[in-house]
Structures are given as C-alpha cells and as structure tokens.
C-alpha cells in the first residue's frame, strides 16, 4: 500500500498556500511517499524549486520522491472571454511527459498574457489545444463537475465529465475525491458528494483519486495560514465575515489519515500511486535561453567569438592580440588573455545567444532610428532618458511589449513637439521598427 499527494499548494499560491517546497518533499520522504505534485493556483513558478528539492532530499536521505509538475487552473465556460466578472472553476492539470509539460507551460502563459481578468482564465478550446501529454482531474468542490452535482444538475456534471474525458488519452481524466469534513454551498456533506462523484465515474468508466488539497504542511500550521489569508484579503482575524478555511484539515496528511478520511473509497487512494507512475518529466535545464538564428556552418560560440574579435580589432587595432592593458589595480594584462578569460566564462555558462540577441536588438534599433556614429554618441551622452523605456532591458522584448513601447514613444514625440523640443522619435520609422522588433521577438522566447 502507498499514497501520493497530487493536489498541493505551496508558497507560490501567493497569500494562500503556506507550504515550503523543501519541507513538503522532506515530509513526503519521511512518510515514504513515492511522489508529490505541485499544483499552485494559476502558476508554475515553483516547478524548478520542486525539482531541486527532490534531488536535494535524495542526497540527504537516499529516498527519491518523484516530482510531478502541475497547476490548478481557473476554467471558464465563456469562450469569448468577456471582460466581466464570472464564475471560474478549478481544475487540476498534471504533466505526463515532456510534451505535456511544454503544453502546460504554454497554456498557463496564454491564460496570463491573453486571458487575464482578475484571474488567469482557461477556456475549453485551450484545454483542447494543449491536451497532449496532460493528465487532468475534476479538482475540489470548486470544480465545475462537483458544482453541477451540488446544484442538482447530475446530467450536466456527467456531460462535462464526458467532454473532459474525450480531450485526453483514455484513462487520463480522473474524478477527484476529498473529505476534510466540510459541506458544500447547498449543504451536501463531502461523503454525499463523493458518493455522487463515484457513481458518475462508474457510469462513465473513469477512475477516482483521493486528494486533500493541502495548503500548509502540518495541522499546527493552520493558524499561520489563516493569518496569511487575512493579509491577502485585507481582513483581520477577528473579523466574522471574511474568507477563511472552515477547519484545520487542509494539511499534508499521512497515508493512514487519508485512508481513514476516505475509508469508503479505498481505490481512490490506490490510484494516486498509479497516476504518479504515469508522470515522467525531465526538466531540460540546458534549454534556458533562446536560440539565435545562425549563418550556415556557424555555432553560437563561433559567431560569438567572431563578433568579439571584430570589436577588439575596432577598439585596439589589427594587432590587438599583442596589446597590453592595465586593470583597476594597475596590473598589466594582455587583451588576448582578458578576452579568453571573459569569453570562456560566458560560453561555459551558456550565454552566447543572450549576448548575440542583445547586440542584434541594439543594432536593429539604432539602424531603424537612423543614428550615425556621431549622432549616436551625442544621443547617448545627453542627460535624458531615451524615448523607449526598455532601452536597457532588451530581453523583455515581445510583440505586445514592443507595440506598447512604440506607442508610448509616439505619444512622447507629440508631447515634445508641443514643447517645441528638437529631440523626437521619428514617427516615420515606427512601421519599420515594428517589423524589425516583431522579427526579433521570435528570438526572445525559448523554442
């Protein structure tokens, strides 16, 4: 017998989860649990830390706790994504493999960048688009299936379960059972809800899993998490009508406690281990930077070194390899020696692409603005900020960011004209600059 927690909120569920990731993994190892998931609200920020914590705990204890990367998304039935407050439903998505991990990253990013309104929203169409390699569950009583059951609409709940099940590979959509001793909005006990959910799962041929939706590590941490909720909701502990958890049962329980809480549904606890065995993701730690488009026959290192050597020749002359310079302490050092030292560090850390992208961005922008060497020197030495605010942050380049920045530049130009200032951003160059930056934005996201 074994059990794995698959619905877990860490400190990355901001002002809601109070579980430190390392402590969670350490407790899972102490309890001989084979795996543990991270399913924070709407984000996947804790994924790298979970992976590192699992490796660290293995080095310390010799026990390997498999990290499972997931997210509790905010599902909306409104495919039009109207800018108005609407009911959002919870849903758990777990990465089954590396394809699913990348799809989950894309889904979460799109929910934030394009669909954010109070919360990062996910539509059914998005679930369909990024379904490959994903395992999904119906989540807590805030999920759309339990809510339909709570409203007395069992047929509608069954319909939603069927729709979700068709999105994923057979056996990769689960019905989630919980029992922390609370009641639903309609006054239904969790035992009654679990009976209805189990009935639905059997009728549709789906499996159930047991979770505890924990937000803090131990039962004693409930008060600390309640205080954190007060901070997040701008309330006080003594305030009667405020958002709070109904009891202190939302912690990382042992296998025995979970089996006792769901003693009438033993298969749900067993299935957590079977689900965990399906999930196998290896973080691609070498792919942390975007790839720079290279000329044929070049590697990033070759192009990086070639560009550096061009710059050194421009600065020190054709005989730059024999030039000797002095550092801040007055110690003499050859340019070649310093070049090899600095270039080796950058290459070892995997950063040549970053420097190539920054250089290309700078050259494109200056060329688009028509800056000659003489004018460029005067422009960069003036005691005023450039028209575009991301001048010193080219890595933040994106189509949306570039568009807003260029719009801001055009507005700043009109304001300067009204003050009869001679310095302005040439509006005639905005279309050309947008084309260049749109192309460059392709390099600003990892492939």
Residue, then its C-alpha position, 0 to 999 in steps of 0.5 A: x500500500x502507498x499514497x501520493x499527494x497530487x493536489x498541493x499548494x505551496x508558497x507560490x499560491x501567493x497569500x494562500x498556500x503556506x507550504x515550503x517546497x523543501x519541507x513538503x518533499x522532506x515530509x513526503x520522504x519521511x512518510x515514504x511517499x513515492x511522489x508529490x505534485x505541485x499544483x499552485x493556483x494559476x502558476x508554475x513558478x515553483x516547478x524548478x524549486x520542486x525539482x531541486x528539492x527532490x534531488x536535494x532530499x535524495x542526497x540527504x536521505x537516499x529516498x527519491x520522491x518523484x516530482x510531478x509538475x502541475x497547476x490548478x487552473x481557473x476554467x471558464x465556460x465563456x469562450x469569448x472571454x468577456x471582460x466581466x466578472x464570472x464564475x471560474x472553476x478549478x481544475x487540476x492539470x498534471x504533466x505526463x511527459x515532456x510534451x505535456x509539460x511544454x503544453x502546460x507551460x504554454x497554456x498557463x502563459x496564454x491564460x496570463x498574457x491573453x486571458x487575464x481578468x482578475x484571474x488567469x482564465x482557461x477556456x475549453x478550446x485551450x484545454x483542447x489545444x494543449x491536451x497532449x501529454x496532460x493528465x487532468x482531474x475534476x479538482x475540489x468542490x470548486x470544480x465545475x463537475x462537483x458544482x453541477x452535482x451540488x446544484x442538482x444538475x447530475x446530467x450536466x456534471x456527467x456531460x462535462x465529465x464526458x467532454x473532459x474525458x474525450x480531450x485526453x488519452x483514455x484513462x487520463x481524466x480522473x474524478x477527484x475525491x476529498x473529505x476534510x469534513x466540510x459541506x458544500x454551498x447547498x449543504x451536501x456533506x463531502x461523503x454525499x458528494x463523493x458518493x455522487x462523484x463515484x457513481x458518475x465515474x462508474x457510469x462513465x468508466x473513469x477512475x477516482x483519486x483521493x486528494x486533500x488539497x493541502x495548503x500548509x504542511x502540518x495541522x499546527x500550521x493552520x493558524x499561520x495560514x489563516x493569518x496569511x489569508x487575512x493579509x491577502x484579503x485585507x481582513x483581520x482575524x477577528x473579523x466574522x465575515x471574511x474568507x477563511x478555511x472552515x477547519x484545520x484539515x487542509x494539511x499534508x496528511x499521512x497515508x493512514x489519515x487519508x485512508x481513514x478520511x476516505x475509508x469508503x473509497x479505498x481505490x481512490x487512494x490506490x490510484x494516486x500511486x498509479x497516476x504518479x507512475x504515469x508522470x515522467x518529466x525531465x526538466x531540460x535545464x540546458x534549454x534556458x535561453x533562446x536560440x539565435x538564428x545562425x549563418x550556415x556552418x556557424x555555432x553560437x560560440x563561433x559567431x560569438x567569438x567572431x563578433x568579439x574579435x571584430x570589436x577588439x580589432x575596432x577598439x585596439x587595432x589589427x594587432x590587438x592580440x599583442x596589446x597590453x592593458x592595465x586593470x583597476x589595480x594597475x596590473x598589466x594584462x594582455x587583451x588576448x588573455x582578458x578576452x579568453x578569460x571573459x569569453x570562456x566564462x560566458x560560453x561555459x555558462x551558456x550565454x552566447x545567444x543572450x549576448x548575440x540577441x542583445x547586440x542584434x536588438x541594439x543594432x536593429x534599433x539604432x539602424x531603424x532610428x537612423x543614428x550615425x556614429x556621431x549622432x549616436x554618441x551625442x544621443x547617448x551622452x545627453x542627460x535624458x532618458x531615451x524615448x523607449x523605456x526598455x532601452x536597457x532591458x532588451x530581453x523583455x522584448x515581445x510583440x505586445x511589449x514592443x507595440x506598447x513601447x512604440x506607442x508610448x514613444x509616439x505619444x512622447x514625440x507629440x508631447x515634445x513637439x508641443x514643447x517645441x523640443x528638437x529631440x523626437x522619435x521619428x514617427x516615420x520609422x515606427x512601421x519599420x521598427x515594428x517589423x524589425x522588433x516583431x522579427x526579433x521577438x521570435x528570438x526572445x522566447x525559448x523554442 
